[in-house]
Amino acid sequence: MKIGFYAPFKPLDHPNPSGDLVTASGLVEYLTACGHQVAAASSLRCRWIYWKPWLWPRVWWERQRATRRFGSGRCDLWFSYHSYYKAPDMLGPAVSRRLGVPYVLFQGIYSTRRRRQPITRPGFELNRSALLAAAHIFTNKRRDHVNLKRLVPEERITYIAPGLDPGRFAFDPQARCALRRTWGAGEDPVILSVAMFRPGVKADGLAWVIRTCGELARRGRRFVWVVAGDGKERSRLERLAREEIGARVHFAGRIPRGELYRYYSAADLFFFPGIREALGMVYLEAQSCGLPVVAFDNAGVPEAVQKDRTGLLAALEDGRALTAAVDRLLCDAGLRRQMGACAKAYVRERHDLGKNYARMDATLRRLAAAPACRKPTGNPAGQGPR
C-alpha cells in the first residue's frame, strides 16, 4: 500500500525532539515495517497558520504539489498525524479528496471550548472540518476518544493505546554499572528526569523536581539526581539546582533517544511531574526499563502510568503529596523493585507498539481496499454538538 504521510503540527524533519516526533516517527517506521511505501507529503507546519497570512499561498502551492506527486495511482491512502485547533490539517482533506483516496487521521483532537475564543475559533473550525472529512480517526488518549464521539460516528474512531518497542528500552546492567560509577552514586538511589528545558510547563516541571529534591536533601535523604535534556532554560535550572541540591546533581545534556535506555537502566526511580503532559513517552520508556514513576495525576500521565502499581501519582500541584511519593520510594528499595517489575510487565502487556498498531494496520488495509465505500463526511445523526 502506498501512503502519503503528513504531520501538520511538527514535520518529521523538525530539529527539536519531542513526544510528537517520537510518535510520528514510530508510525512511519511501523507502517514501513509492515511493507507499506510511506512518503512524507510535505514539511509545511500549520501551527497558528490561520494567523499567518504570508503562509496561505504556500498552503495552495503544497496542495497542488502533493496532488501532482501522489496522483496517477501513486497513493492508496493519506495518513495525517496530529490535527487540532492550534495546527489544523490544511492539506490532507483537500488532497485526498482530489486523489479519491481515504483520508485518515491519527490523534485528531476535538475541543469545543476553543470555539469560544476569537483567537482559536478559526483553528477550531478548520480542525473540525478535517475531523469530519476523515474516513477514520485513531486516538491514543481516552479523553480525546470521548470528545471525538460528540462529532464523529463511533465506528469511525479507534482508540489505540500509546506504545513503544520494548526491545529498545530494556534494562542494561553494564550501562548501570558504568554510568553510576561516572556519577559517583555508589549505593545511593539515583533519581532520573528526562525533559527538554523549554520555557513553560517543561521547565516548570523540572523546577518542581529540583525543589522537591531540595526538600528531601534538607531532610537528610541520600540520593543523586540526574537529568537528561537541554534547552533555553538550562542556565536558570542549573542555578536553582545548585542552590537546592548542591553537588548531588548531574546535568547529562541532550541524549539521543536510542541511548536513553542506558540512563534509565542506571537509575532507581523516574521523576517528572508532567504538568499538562499530552502523553509522555518518557514514562513508558522508563517503565519499560524497570523504573517506577512519580508524577502528577493529570492530563495524559494516567494513560502511561498505572497509579499505585507502576508509579505514585500526586494530585496536580500538590507539593506535599509529590514530595511524599518520592520520599516513599527513596526509603523503600523493596517497593521500588516491586513497582519496577510491574512497570516492565505493564509496558510489554499494554504498550507494545507492534501489538497495538496491528489493529490500525488492519483498518488501513480495509479502507484502502474499498475507498469508494468509506463513510461520508459528517455525522449521520446531524453532525452532533459543536
C-alpha positions as CSV (number, residue, x, y, z in Angstrom):
1,M,0.0,0.0,0.0
2,K,1.3,3.5,-0.9
3,I,0.7,6.0,1.8
4,G,1.2,9.8,1.8
5,F,2.2,10.8,5.4
6,Y,1.8,14.3,6.8
7,A,2.3,15.9,10.3
8,P,0.7,19.4,10.4
9,F,1.9,20.2,13.9
10,K,5.6,19.2,13.7
11,P,7.1,17.8,10.5
12,L,9.2,14.7,10.6
13,D,12.4,16.7,9.8
14,H,11.8,19.2,12.7
15,P,15.1,19.7,14.6
16,N,13.7,19.8,18.1
17,P,13.0,16.4,19.7
18,S,9.6,15.9,21.4
19,G,7.0,13.2,22.1
20,D,5.1,14.2,18.9
21,L,8.2,13.5,16.8
22,V,8.7,10.2,18.6
23,T,5.1,9.1,17.9
24,A,5.1,10.3,14.3
25,S,8.5,8.6,13.5
26,G,7.2,5.5,15.2
27,L,4.2,5.4,13.0
28,V,6.2,5.8,9.8
29,E,8.7,3.1,11.0
30,Y,5.9,0.7,11.8
31,L,4.0,1.2,8.6
32,T,7.2,0.7,6.6
33,A,8.0,-2.5,8.5
34,C,4.5,-3.7,7.6
35,G,5.5,-3.5,3.9
36,H,3.9,-0.2,3.0
37,Q,5.6,2.5,1.0
38,V,5.4,5.6,3.1
39,A,6.3,9.0,1.7
40,A,6.4,12.3,3.6
41,A,3.9,14.6,1.8
42,S,5.1,18.0,3.0
43,S,7.2,19.8,5.6
44,L,4.6,22.6,5.9
45,R,4.0,23.4,9.6
46,C,0.4,24.5,10.3
47,R,0.9,25.8,13.8
48,W,-1.2,29.0,14.1
49,I,-1.1,29.2,10.3
50,Y,-4.6,30.8,10.2
51,W,-3.0,33.9,11.8
52,K,0.0,33.8,9.4
53,P,-1.4,35.1,6.1
54,W,2.0,35.2,4.5
55,L,1.9,31.3,4.6
56,W,-1.5,30.9,2.9
57,P,-0.1,30.9,-0.6
58,R,2.2,28.1,0.4
59,V,-0.9,26.1,1.5
60,W,-2.3,26.4,-2.0
61,W,1.1,25.5,-3.5
62,E,1.6,22.5,-1.2
63,R,-1.8,21.1,-2.1
64,Q,-1.0,21.4,-5.8
65,R,2.4,19.8,-5.4
66,A,1.1,16.9,-3.3
67,T,-1.7,16.3,-5.8
68,R,0.8,16.1,-8.7
69,R,3.2,14.0,-6.7
70,F,0.7,11.4,-5.4
71,G,-1.6,11.3,-8.4
72,S,-2.0,8.7,-11.1
73,G,-2.3,5.8,-8.7
74,R,0.9,6.7,-6.7
75,C,-1.1,6.9,-3.4
76,D,-3.7,4.5,-1.9
77,L,-4.3,6.4,1.4
78,W,-3.5,9.7,3.0
79,F,-2.4,9.5,6.7
80,S,-2.1,12.7,8.8
81,Y,-0.7,12.7,12.3
82,H,-2.0,15.2,14.9
83,S,-4.6,17.7,13.9
84,Y,-6.1,20.1,16.4
85,Y,-7.2,23.7,16.8
86,K,-3.6,25.1,17.0
87,A,-2.4,23.2,14.0
88,P,-5.3,22.0,11.8
89,D,-4.6,19.8,8.8
90,M,-4.7,22.1,5.9
91,L,-3.5,19.6,3.3
92,G,-4.9,16.1,3.9
93,P,-8.7,16.7,3.4
94,A,-8.2,18.7,0.2
95,V,-5.5,16.5,-1.4
96,S,-7.2,13.1,-0.5
97,R,-10.4,14.4,-2.0
98,R,-8.7,15.3,-5.2
99,L,-6.9,12.0,-5.4
100,G,-10.0,10.0,-4.4
101,V,-8.3,8.1,-1.6
102,P,-9.3,7.6,2.0
103,Y,-8.2,10.4,4.4
104,V,-7.1,9.0,7.8
105,L,-6.1,10.9,11.0
106,F,-4.1,9.7,13.9
107,Q,-4.5,11.8,17.1
108,G,-7.3,14.1,15.9
109,I,-8.4,16.3,18.8
110,Y,-11.8,17.9,19.3
111,S,-12.1,20.6,21.9
112,T,-15.3,22.7,21.8
113,R,-14.1,25.3,24.2
114,R,-11.8,26.6,21.5
115,R,-14.7,27.9,19.5
116,R,-15.5,30.4,22.3
117,Q,-12.3,32.4,22.0
118,P,-11.7,34.6,18.9
119,I,-8.0,33.7,18.7
120,T,-8.7,30.0,18.5
121,R,-12.1,30.0,16.7
122,P,-10.6,29.8,13.1
123,G,-8.4,26.9,14.1
124,F,-11.4,25.2,15.8
125,E,-13.4,25.4,12.6
126,L,-10.6,24.3,10.3
127,N,-9.8,21.3,12.5
128,R,-13.5,20.4,12.8
129,S,-13.7,20.3,9.0
130,A,-10.7,18.0,8.9
131,L,-12.2,15.7,11.5
132,L,-15.5,15.5,9.6
133,A,-13.6,14.7,6.4
134,A,-11.7,11.7,7.9
135,A,-12.7,8.2,6.8
136,H,-11.2,7.1,10.1
137,I,-9.6,8.7,13.2
138,F,-7.2,6.9,15.6
139,T,-6.6,8.4,19.0
140,N,-4.1,7.4,21.8
141,K,-6.0,9.3,24.5
142,R,-9.2,8.1,26.1
143,R,-10.4,11.7,26.8
144,D,-10.0,12.5,23.1
145,H,-11.9,9.4,22.2
146,V,-14.8,10.6,24.3
147,N,-14.7,14.1,22.8
148,L,-14.5,12.8,19.2
149,K,-17.7,10.8,19.7
150,R,-19.5,14.1,20.1
151,L,-18.7,14.9,16.5
152,V,-17.9,11.7,14.5
153,P,-19.8,8.4,14.5
154,E,-18.2,5.9,16.9
155,E,-17.5,3.3,14.1
156,R,-15.1,5.8,12.5
157,I,-13.0,6.2,15.7
158,T,-10.5,3.7,17.2
159,Y,-8.6,4.0,20.5
160,I,-5.0,2.8,20.2
161,A,-3.1,2.7,23.5
162,P,0.3,4.5,23.2
163,G,3.2,2.2,22.7
164,L,6.9,1.7,22.0
165,D,9.2,-1.2,21.1
166,P,10.1,-2.7,24.5
167,G,13.2,-4.3,23.0
168,R,14.7,-0.8,22.5
169,F,14.1,0.1,26.2
170,A,15.4,-2.9,28.1
171,F,17.5,-3.0,31.3
172,D,21.2,-2.9,30.6
173,P,23.3,-4.0,33.7
174,Q,26.6,-2.9,32.1
175,A,25.3,0.6,31.4
176,R,24.1,0.7,35.0
177,C,27.5,0.0,36.5
178,A,29.3,2.3,34.1
179,L,27.1,5.4,34.5
180,R,26.7,5.0,38.3
181,R,30.5,4.9,38.5
182,T,30.7,8.1,36.4
183,W,28.1,9.8,38.7
184,G,29.8,8.6,41.9
185,A,26.4,7.3,43.0
186,G,27.7,4.3,45.0
187,E,24.8,2.7,46.8
188,D,22.7,5.8,46.9
189,P,19.4,5.8,44.9
190,V,19.5,7.7,41.6
191,I,16.5,9.8,40.6
192,L,16.3,10.4,36.9
193,S,14.4,13.0,34.9
194,V,14.2,13.4,31.1
195,A,12.8,16.5,29.6
196,M,13.6,19.4,27.2
197,F,14.5,22.6,29.0
198,R,11.8,24.7,27.2
199,P,10.1,27.7,28.8
200,G,6.7,26.8,30.1
201,V,5.5,23.5,31.5
202,K,8.7,21.6,30.8
203,A,10.9,24.0,32.7
204,D,8.2,24.4,35.3
205,G,8.2,20.6,35.8
206,L,11.9,20.5,36.2
207,A,11.7,23.3,38.8
208,W,9.2,21.2,40.7
209,V,11.7,18.3,40.6
210,I,14.6,20.5,41.9
211,R,12.6,22.0,44.7
212,T,11.2,18.6,45.8
213,C,14.7,17.1,45.7
214,G,16.0,20.1,47.7
215,E,13.4,19.5,50.4
216,L,14.4,15.8,50.6
217,A,18.1,16.8,50.8
218,R,17.3,19.0,53.8
219,R,15.6,16.1,55.4
220,G,18.8,14.2,55.1
221,R,17.8,11.8,52.4
222,R,20.7,10.4,50.3
223,F,20.3,10.3,46.5
224,V,21.8,11.6,43.2
225,W,19.6,13.5,40.7
226,V,20.4,13.0,37.1
227,V,18.6,15.0,34.3
228,A,18.9,14.3,30.6
229,G,17.9,17.2,28.3
230,D,18.8,20.7,27.2
231,G,17.3,24.0,26.2
232,K,17.0,27.7,26.8
233,E,16.2,27.3,30.5
234,R,19.3,25.3,31.3
235,S,21.3,28.1,33.0
236,R,18.4,29.0,35.3
237,L,17.7,25.5,36.2
238,E,21.4,24.8,36.9
239,R,21.5,27.7,39.3
240,L,18.4,26.6,41.0
241,A,19.7,23.0,41.3
242,R,23.0,24.3,42.9
243,E,21.0,26.3,45.4
244,E,18.6,23.5,46.3
245,I,20.6,20.3,45.9
246,G,24.3,21.2,45.7
247,A,26.7,18.5,44.5
248,R,24.1,15.7,44.1
249,V,23.2,16.8,40.6
250,H,24.4,15.7,37.1
251,F,23.2,17.5,34.0
252,A,23.8,15.0,31.3
253,G,22.7,17.2,28.4
254,R,20.7,16.1,25.4
255,I,20.9,12.3,25.0
256,P,19.8,10.6,21.7
257,R,16.7,8.6,22.3
258,G,18.5,5.5,21.2
259,E,20.8,5.9,24.2
260,L,18.3,6.8,26.8
261,Y,17.8,3.1,27.9
262,R,21.3,3.3,29.4
263,Y,20.3,6.2,31.7
264,Y,17.0,4.5,32.7
265,S,19.0,1.4,33.5
266,A,21.3,3.3,35.8
267,A,18.5,5.0,37.8
268,D,16.3,3.7,40.6
269,L,13.2,5.8,40.0
270,F,11.9,8.2,37.3
271,F,10.6,11.6,38.5
272,F,9.0,14.2,36.3
273,P,5.7,15.9,37.2
274,G,4.3,16.1,33.7
275,I,2.2,19.3,34.0
276,R,-0.5,19.1,31.4
277,E,1.6,16.4,29.7
278,A,-0.2,15.3,26.5
279,L,1.1,11.8,26.8
280,G,4.7,11.5,28.0
281,M,6.5,8.8,26.1
282,V,9.3,9.1,28.7
283,Y,7.1,7.4,31.2
284,L,6.7,4.4,29.0
285,E,10.4,4.3,28.3
286,A,11.3,4.5,31.9
287,Q,8.9,1.8,32.9
288,S,10.0,-0.5,30.1
289,C,13.5,-0.4,31.7
290,G,12.0,-1.3,35.1
291,L,11.7,2.1,36.8
292,P,8.8,3.1,39.0
293,V,7.4,6.6,38.2
294,V,6.5,9.7,40.3
295,A,4.4,12.3,38.6
296,F,1.2,14.4,38.8
297,D,-2.1,12.6,38.2
298,N,-3.2,14.8,35.3
299,A,-3.7,15.1,31.5
300,G,-2.0,12.2,29.6
301,V,0.1,10.8,32.5
302,P,-2.5,8.2,33.6
303,E,-2.6,6.9,30.0
304,A,1.0,5.7,30.6
305,V,1.3,5.0,34.3
306,Q,-0.8,2.7,36.5
307,K,-1.4,4.5,39.7
308,D,-0.1,2.7,42.8
309,R,1.0,-0.3,40.7
310,T,3.7,1.1,38.4
311,G,4.1,4.5,39.9
312,L,2.9,7.0,42.5
313,L,0.8,9.9,41.2
314,A,0.0,13.0,43.2
315,A,-2.8,15.5,42.6
316,L,-1.8,18.3,40.3
317,E,0.4,20.9,42.1
318,D,0.1,19.1,45.4
319,G,3.7,19.6,46.5
320,R,3.3,17.7,49.8
321,A,1.9,14.7,48.1
322,L,4.6,14.8,45.4
323,T,7.4,15.1,47.9
324,A,5.9,12.2,50.0
325,A,5.7,10.0,46.9
326,V,9.4,10.5,46.0
327,D,10.4,10.1,49.7
328,R,8.5,6.9,50.0
329,L,10.3,5.3,47.0
330,L,13.7,6.6,48.1
331,C,13.2,5.0,51.5
332,D,11.8,1.7,50.3
333,A,14.1,-0.3,48.0
334,G,11.7,-3.2,48.1
335,L,8.8,-1.1,46.9
336,R,11.0,0.3,44.1
337,R,11.8,-3.2,42.9
338,Q,8.2,-4.3,43.1
339,M,6.8,-1.3,41.2
340,G,9.7,-1.5,38.7
341,A,8.9,-5.2,37.9
342,C,5.2,-4.3,37.5
343,A,6.1,-1.4,35.3
344,K,8.3,-3.5,33.0
345,A,5.5,-6.2,32.6
346,Y,2.8,-3.5,32.2
347,V,4.6,-1.9,29.2
348,R,5.0,-5.3,27.5
349,E,1.4,-6.2,28.1
350,R,-0.4,-3.0,27.3
351,H,2.0,-0.7,25.5
352,D,3.9,-2.8,23.0
353,L,3.7,-0.7,19.8
354,G,3.8,-3.7,17.5
355,K,0.7,-5.3,19.1
356,N,-1.2,-2.1,19.5
357,Y,-0.7,-0.8,15.9
358,A,-1.8,-4.1,14.4
359,R,-5.4,-3.1,14.7
360,M,-4.6,0.2,13.0
361,D,-2.9,-1.6,10.1
362,A,-5.9,-3.9,9.5
363,T,-8.2,-0.8,9.4
364,L,-5.9,1.0,6.9
365,R,-5.8,-2.0,4.6
366,R,-9.6,-2.3,4.7
367,L,-10.1,1.4,3.8
368,A,-7.5,1.3,1.0
369,A,-9.1,-1.8,-0.5
370,A,-12.5,-0.2,-0.8
371,P,-12.0,3.6,-1.0
372,A,-15.3,4.1,-2.7
373,C,-17.1,2.6,0.3
374,R,-15.6,4.8,3.0
375,K,-18.0,6.7,5.2
376,P,-19.4,10.0,4.1
377,T,-18.2,13.1,5.8
378,G,-20.2,14.5,8.7
379,N,-22.3,12.8,11.4
380,P,-25.3,11.0,10.0
381,A,-27.2,11.8,13.2
382,G,-27.0,15.6,12.5
383,Q,-23.3,16.3,12.9
384,G,-23.5,16.4,16.7
385,P,-22.8,19.3,19.0
386,R,-20.3,22.0,18.1
